[in-house]
Amino acid sequence: SGSDEKPYHHLDADGYGLKAGKRRSGKKPGRLSREPRQRHTANARERDRTNSVNTAFTALRTLIPTEPADRKLSKIETLRLASSYISHLGNVL
């Protein structure tokens, strides 16, 4: 009978059903004003995290001997040379 019929005839961009003839934005009413603030907060956290990682790489670069001494290593070079240097120091001990 009619219980097997689905009242949704269309799918929105997220794959959720929409009743025929009606469109929904997919956003909750209170969410509109909160999204930019959350995005701003998330962006600020990501900037802080990136700055922290970059600061740690800068500190690590100062501990790794390079030739020439003022050469700036890339992040991957820093990690590889740090690993190699630690291994070398372990062998020296």
Secondary structure, 3 states (H helix, E strand, C coil): CHHHCCCEEEECCCCCEEECCCCCCCCCCCHHHHHHHHHHHHHHHHHHHHHHHHHHHHHHHHHCCCCCCCCCCCHHHHHHHHHHHHHHHHHHC
